[in-house]
Amino acid sequence: MKKEVKNINTTALFERMALKVTKFTGTTTAFLIAFFIVIAWALTGPFFDFSEEWQIIINTGTTIITFLMVFLIQKAQNKESLAIQLKLNELLAASDLASNRLVDIEDLTEEEMKTIHKYYAQLNKLVKSDSDLLQSFSIDGKKAAIKAKVKE
């Protein structure tokens, strides 16, 4: 039980830190700090005779920062992507005209997504053949309308 509470606290701490760091690194201030560090490093070159050690300092520093930022950026991107998916799922679930087969579509395989893409290609053809361009259709709704017309 204690491990679970500690893990939740660690995760929440990491999320807060990741959010703050990713927000900060996208600012002008962060860019200027990095820029001036590189300028300061370049200006110290003559004092160190542009030695290998002098070059290793910037290479090591940038490698470490890049390595860590990859994980922070991925964390932020995953969270943002999930938030967008949830918002889209809510819109799909709330709309009577939307096809529910798109809720949680990101969990489908690529082949399953290609199948759904084919349905939308068919829908596009059906909508283009309809004279009322302002009317909205879902795949299921349009097929039902066509079947009803055929029965008439």
C-alpha positions in Angstrom: 0.0 0.0 0.0 2.8 2.4 0.9 4.6 1.7 -2.4 1.4 2.6 -4.4 1.0 5.9 -2.5 4.7 6.7 -3.1 4.4 5.8 -6.8 1.4 8.1 -7.2 3.3 11.0 -5.5 6.3 10.4 -7.7 4.2 10.3 -10.8 2.4 13.5 -9.9 5.7 15.2 -9.1 7.2 14.1 -12.4 4.1 15.3 -14.3 4.2 18.7 -12.7 7.9 19.0 -13.3 7.6 17.8 -16.9 4.8 20.3 -17.6 6.7 23.2 -16.1 9.9 22.3 -18.0 8.2 21.8 -21.3 6.3 25.1 -20.9 9.5 26.9 -20.0 11.7 25.4 -22.8 9.3 26.7 -25.3 9.7 30.3 -24.2 11.9 33.1 -25.6 13.7 33.3 -22.2 14.8 29.6 -22.5 16.0 30.2 -26.0 18.0 33.2 -25.0 19.6 31.4 -22.0 20.7 28.6 -24.3 21.9 31.0 -26.9 24.0 33.0 -24.4 25.5 29.7 -23.0 26.6 28.8 -26.5 28.0 32.4 -27.0 29.8 32.2 -23.7 31.2 28.8 -24.5 32.4 30.1 -28.0 34.0 33.2 -26.4 36.0 31.0 -24.0 37.5 29.0 -26.9 40.6 31.2 -27.2 41.4 30.8 -23.5 41.3 27.1 -23.8 43.1 27.0 -27.2 40.0 25.4 -28.7 41.1 22.2 -27.1 39.3 18.9 -27.2 38.2 19.3 -23.6 36.7 22.6 -24.5 34.7 21.0 -27.3 33.7 18.0 -25.0 32.1 20.4 -22.6 29.5 21.7 -25.1 29.1 18.3 -26.7 28.5 16.6 -23.3 26.2 19.3 -22.1 24.0 19.4 -25.2 23.9 15.6 -25.4 22.6 15.3 -21.8 20.1 18.0 -22.2 18.8 16.6 -25.5 18.6 13.1 -24.0 16.5 14.3 -21.1 14.3 16.6 -23.2 13.3 13.8 -25.5 11.6 12.1 -22.6 10.0 15.3 -21.3 8.7 16.2 -24.7 7.4 12.7 -25.3 5.6 12.8 -21.9 4.0 16.2 -22.7 3.0 15.0 -26.2 1.4 11.8 -24.9 -0.6 13.8 -22.4 -1.7 16.3 -25.0 -2.6 13.6 -27.5 -4.7 11.8 -24.9 -6.5 15.0 -24.0 -7.3 15.7 -27.6 -8.5 12.1 -28.1 -10.8 12.4 -25.1 -12.2 15.6 -26.3 -12.9 14.2 -29.7 -14.4 11.1 -28.2 -16.8 13.3 -26.2 -17.8 15.2 -29.4 -18.4 12.0 -31.2 -20.4 10.5 -28.3 -22.5 13.7 -28.0 -23.4 14.0 -31.7 -26.3 12.0 -33.0 -24.9 12.3 -36.6 -21.5 11.0 -35.8 -20.5 7.4 -36.2 -19.6 5.8 -32.8 -17.1 3.5 -34.6 -14.6 6.4 -34.3 -14.6 6.5 -30.5 -11.2 5.3 -29.4 -10.1 4.7 -33.0 -6.5 5.2 -31.9 -6.7 1.7 -30.3 -7.4 0.1 -33.7 -4.8 -1.5 -35.9 -3.6 0.3 -39.0 -5.5 -2.2 -41.1 -8.7 -1.5 -39.2 -8.2 2.2 -39.7 -7.7 1.7 -43.4 -11.0 -0.2 -43.5 -12.7 2.8 -41.8 -10.9 5.1 -44.3 -12.5 3.2 -47.1 -16.0 3.8 -45.6 -15.2 7.6 -45.5 -14.1 7.5 -49.1 -17.5 5.9 -49.9 -19.2 8.6 -47.9 -17.3 11.3 -49.8 -18.6 9.8 -53.1 -22.2 9.6 -51.7 -22.1 13.2 -50.4 -20.7 14.5 -53.7 -23.6 12.8 -55.5 -26.2 14.5 -53.2 -27.6 17.8 -54.4 -27.9 19.3 -50.9 -24.2 20.2 -50.0 -25.2 21.8 -46.7 -26.6 18.6 -45.2 -24.4 16.5 -42.9 -24.2 12.7 -43.1 -22.5 9.9 -41.3 -21.7 6.7 -43.0 -24.5 4.9 -41.3 -27.0 7.6 -41.8 -26.3 8.1 -45.5 -26.5 4.3 -46.2 -29.8 4.2 -44.4 -31.1 7.1 -46.5 -30.0 5.4 -49.7 -31.6 2.1 -48.7 -34.9 4.0 -47.9 -34.8 5.7 -51.4 -34.2 2.3 -53.1 -37.2 0.8 -51.3 -39.5 3.6 -52.6 
